[in-house]
Each structure stands twice: as C-alpha cells, then as structure tokens.
Amino acid sequence: MTNQFATRLKEVIEESGKMQKDICADLHISKQKLSKWKTRYNEPSMDELIMLALYFDVSVDYLLGLVDETGARIKGDISASTK
C-alpha cells in the first residue's frame, strides 16, 4: 500500500469545484501549506487532517487511503505502508 493522501487530497479538491485560494481562506491555511500537502513535500498534522476530512465531508480513513469511496476497507500488505 502506498501513501494515498496527496492523491486523495487532489481528488477531493477537484470534486469540490472550489478554487484553492478559497479553500485556503475557508480553512485559514496558506496556499503554500496546501501546495506542500498536494506535492507530498509535507503532511498535515492530525488536527489538520481532521479539519480537511470535515471540510470535504469525507473520512480521515478515506484521505489516508485506508478505505475506498464506498467506505470498504482496502486490503494490503501492512509492511508496505511503512516504507
């Protein structure tokens, strides 16, 4: 299993139909912070992850790639997710 956060974040941003500058204003975060999350340069804190999940109305598990769109748990090799 690979880190799906950046991919899922890009998807929920696109599906929201909102401009990134508006998302940043709504969440009170910088454009640079959002950009770093999207490019895997940096990852959100636990509080920021929860904030994103609530904002985009998805689960934290979805953002992390642990479940799919239906909420079904994604099966994978646990050791691969820690690499």
Stockholm file with secondary structure:
# STOCKHOLM 1.0

chainA/1-83         MTNQFATRLKEVIEESGKMQKDICADLHISKQKLSKWKTRYNEPSMDELIMLALYFDVSVDYLLGLVDETGARIKGDISASTK
#=GR chainA/1-83 SS CCCCHHHHHHHHHHHHTCCHHHHHHHHTCCHHHHHHHHTTSSCCCHHHHHHHHHHHTCCHHHHHTSBCTTSCBCCCCGGGGGC
#=GC SS_cons        CCCCHHHHHHHHHHHHTCCHHHHHHHHTCCHHHHHHHHTTSSCCCHHHHHHHHHHHTCCHHHHHTSBCTTSCBCCCCGGGGGC
//
